[in-house]
Amino acid sequence: MKDTNKDSKRLLLIDDDPNLILLVKDYLEFRGYEVVTAENGRDAIDVLTRQQPDMIICDVMMPEMDGYSFVESIRQDSRTNWIPVMFLSAKGQSQDRVKGLTKGADVYMIKPFEPEELVAQVESSLKQASRLMRHNSRSSLEENARIQVANSVELTPTELKVVQLVAQGLANREIADKLNVSQRTIESHVSNMLNKTNLKNRTELARWAIECSMA
C-alpha cells in the first residue's frame, strides 16, 4: 500500500547509475515522496536553479562533478545551504565517512543498503530539518526583529571562520575536522563569541552571522 502521508516532500536523487536511480526512485515514490533525478552534480546544480527539494540524496563518485564538489557548492549558497544531504557511497572506510560528513553531508550511507533503512534516514533528516525551521520561525516571531548585537563586537579571523561554518549548519565536531583543530578548541571559540555578543545559543549566532552577511 502506497504511503501518502508525506505532504509531498520532494527529494532530489543524484546518481550516475541508472539502475540505482530507477530502484531508489520507485521505492521512494511508493513511500509517498516526489522524486526528481540528476545524473551528476553539475546536472543537479541546474535542477536547483529551477526548484528546491526538501532533501538531497547524492552519490559520491560521479562524472562531471562528484558528490564532494557538489555539496561544497550548495553549502556556499544561502538559497541551498539549509537542505539536508545524504551521501550514498560504496566506500565504507571510516576516513571516507569522515570526509563525507566534513564536506557537508548530514548522513552517510554505505552501498548496498536496505531500502527501509534509506527511508528511515530520509524521514529522520526531514524531521530534524522541520524541527530546526519551526524553532527558527518561533525565534523570529518572539523577537520580531533582527538579532541585536552591539556594533562594537569584533571577531578574530578564526572566530569569523568558525561562525561562518556554524551558519552553514556544521556541528562543532565537523568544524573541528574542517579547520584541523580539536573539538574543544571550537567549543571555546563558540563560547567566546556567545559571551562577546550576549547571544543565547548557536542558532542565534548563526542568524546573526547570516543577517550581518558574514556567512
Wavefront OBJ file of the C-alpha trace (Angstrom):
o trace
v 0.000 0.000 0.000
v 1.365 3.386 -1.003
v 2.212 5.734 1.879
v 0.875 9.207 1.075
v 1.398 10.797 4.473
v 4.493 12.754 3.445
v 2.916 16.122 2.453
v 4.501 15.569 -0.987
v 8.048 16.083 0.216
v 10.328 16.496 -2.802
v 13.656 14.656 -2.912
v 16.497 15.236 -5.368
v 18.228 11.935 -6.176
v 21.661 12.212 -7.837
v 23.482 9.141 -9.174
v 25.142 8.140 -12.443
v 23.899 4.540 -12.114
v 20.541 4.376 -13.977
v 19.623 1.078 -12.299
v 20.086 2.521 -8.805
v 18.184 5.662 -9.800
v 15.284 3.540 -11.028
v 15.145 1.298 -7.954
v 15.518 4.046 -5.345
v 13.147 6.411 -7.179
v 10.459 3.730 -7.432
v 10.809 2.816 -3.773
v 10.710 6.406 -2.531
v 7.738 7.262 -4.756
v 5.961 4.167 -3.463
v 6.501 5.577 0.027
v 4.817 8.837 -0.971
v 7.720 11.105 -1.905
v 8.081 13.156 -5.057
v 11.492 12.342 -6.597
v 13.478 14.471 -9.050
v 16.646 12.921 -10.509
v 20.015 14.050 -11.886
v 22.960 12.081 -13.279
v 25.746 14.105 -11.620
v 26.464 17.157 -9.522
v 26.533 19.552 -12.466
v 23.099 18.448 -13.654
v 21.853 18.719 -10.082
v 23.029 22.350 -9.846
v 20.878 23.074 -12.912
v 17.912 21.379 -11.244
v 18.375 23.519 -8.140
v 18.099 26.715 -10.186
v 14.554 25.687 -11.112
v 13.266 24.060 -7.931
v 14.270 23.414 -4.337
v 13.890 19.944 -2.858
v 13.293 19.219 0.813
v 16.293 16.848 0.812
v 19.102 15.685 -1.469
v 20.306 12.084 -1.814
v 23.634 12.072 -3.600
v 26.181 9.543 -4.852
v 29.812 10.394 -4.081
v 31.738 9.169 -7.128
v 30.222 10.676 -10.308
v 31.493 12.166 -13.579
v 31.357 15.915 -14.361
v 31.026 16.924 -10.687
v 31.388 14.452 -7.827
v 29.386 14.478 -4.615
v 32.058 16.266 -2.578
v 32.273 19.209 -5.005
v 28.502 19.351 -5.327
v 27.877 19.525 -1.579
v 30.614 22.113 -1.071
v 28.948 24.197 -3.796
v 25.441 24.119 -2.318
v 26.735 24.768 1.209
v 28.219 28.046 -0.046
v 24.866 29.234 -1.447
v 22.389 30.726 1.047
v 19.490 29.507 -1.118
v 20.516 25.855 -0.751
v 22.818 25.571 2.283
v 19.903 24.555 4.558
v 18.923 21.474 2.522
v 19.702 18.141 4.267
v 22.079 15.961 2.223
v 22.540 12.198 2.372
v 25.614 10.668 0.735
v 25.357 7.213 -0.829
v 28.733 5.545 -1.328
v 30.333 2.152 -1.836
v 33.286 3.477 0.173
v 32.725 2.345 3.729
v 36.019 3.075 5.455
v 35.995 5.373 8.477
v 38.049 8.022 6.679
v 35.561 8.013 3.798
v 32.638 8.644 6.152
v 34.553 11.370 7.981
v 35.405 13.081 4.672
v 31.791 12.942 3.532
v 30.462 14.454 6.751
v 33.237 17.050 6.832
v 32.403 18.165 3.300
v 28.877 18.981 4.449
v 26.723 15.855 4.198
v 24.298 15.228 7.074
v 24.060 11.445 6.614
v 26.484 8.926 5.068
v 25.007 5.621 3.903
v 27.072 2.761 2.531
v 26.020 0.785 -0.565
v 24.461 -1.694 -0.675
v 21.771 -0.652 1.790
v 18.328 -1.833 2.819
v 15.528 0.303 1.333
v 13.833 0.530 4.734
v 16.999 1.984 6.256
v 17.183 4.543 3.463
v 13.592 5.633 4.101
v 14.205 5.775 7.867
v 17.240 8.037 7.338
v 15.285 10.255 4.949
v 12.401 10.610 7.404
v 14.792 11.335 10.285
v 16.616 14.030 8.304
v 13.381 15.672 7.180
v 12.036 15.705 10.739
v 15.261 17.260 12.011
v 15.123 19.950 9.300
v 11.464 20.606 10.115
v 12.248 20.991 13.823
v 15.022 23.461 13.021
v 12.767 25.522 10.741
v 9.994 25.592 13.358
v 12.495 26.631 16.010
v 13.881 29.406 13.814
v 10.356 30.537 12.958
v 9.385 30.695 16.638
v 12.560 32.591 17.459
v 11.818 35.102 14.696
v 8.254 35.601 15.882
v 9.325 36.002 19.501
v 11.951 38.582 18.691
v 10.084 40.121 15.742
v 13.324 41.811 14.764
v 16.863 41.200 13.657
v 19.321 39.772 16.144
v 20.579 42.639 18.281
v 24.351 42.719 18.772
v 26.434 45.776 19.596
v 28.285 47.239 16.592
v 31.448 47.324 18.678
v 31.705 43.498 18.753
v 34.757 42.329 16.822
v 35.603 38.742 15.934
v 39.070 37.342 15.429
v 39.826 35.861 11.965
v 39.482 32.357 13.422
v 36.175 33.199 15.118
v 34.922 34.565 11.805
v 35.753 31.249 10.085
v 34.016 29.318 12.866
v 30.834 31.412 12.850
v 30.595 31.091 9.047
v 30.672 27.303 9.407
v 28.163 27.431 12.277
v 25.854 29.395 9.962
v 26.247 26.661 7.331
v 24.817 24.196 9.845
v 28.018 22.322 10.707
v 28.378 20.772 14.166
v 31.388 21.606 16.350
v 32.979 18.246 15.531
v 32.613 18.859 11.796
v 34.042 22.373 12.115
v 36.980 20.974 14.090
v 37.684 18.445 11.315
v 37.439 21.131 8.656
v 39.818 23.516 10.447
v 42.099 20.709 11.639
v 41.812 21.592 15.329
v 40.268 19.886 18.371
v 36.543 19.981 19.087
v 37.361 21.581 22.448
v 39.032 24.469 20.602
v 35.905 25.052 18.509
v 33.694 24.889 21.606
v 35.926 27.531 23.189
v 35.605 29.809 20.143
v 31.806 29.419 20.121
v 31.633 30.139 23.850
v 33.802 33.261 23.435
v 31.564 34.535 20.629
v 28.413 33.949 22.698
v 29.987 35.947 25.532
v 31.039 38.760 23.181
v 27.631 39.020 21.521
v 25.424 38.211 24.528
v 23.553 35.721 22.340
v 21.971 32.650 23.911
v 22.884 29.786 21.596
v 24.438 28.625 18.306
v 21.155 29.199 16.426
v 21.172 32.907 17.321
v 24.870 33.054 16.485
v 24.146 31.581 13.055
v 21.270 34.023 12.451
v 23.456 36.958 13.436
v 26.187 35.810 11.047
v 23.677 35.462 8.181
v 21.944 38.793 8.907
v 25.303 40.587 9.009
v 26.394 38.919 5.749
v 29.289 37.134 7.429
v 28.054 33.770 6.149
l 1 2 3 4 5 6 7 8 9 10 11 12 13 14 15 16 17 18 19 20 21 22 23 24 25 26 27 28 29 30 31 32 33 34 35 36 37 38 39 40 41 42 43 44 45 46 47 48 49 50 51 52 53 54 55 56 57 58 59 60 61 62 63 64 65 66 67 68 69 70 71 72 73 74 75 76 77 78 79 80 81 82 83 84 85 86 87 88 89 90 91 92 93 94 95 96 97 98 99 100 101 102 103 104 105 106 107 108 109 110 111 112 113 114 115 116 117 118 119 120 121 122 123 124 125 126 127 128 129 130 131 132 133 134 135 136 137 138 139 140 141 142 143 144 145 146 147 148 149 150 151 152 153 154 155 156 157 158 159 160 161 162 163 164 165 166 167 168 169 170 171 172 173 174 175 176 177 178 179 180 181 182 183 184 185 186 187 188 189 190 191 192 193 194 195 196 197 198 199 200 201 202 203 204 205 206 207 208 209 210 211 212 213 214 215
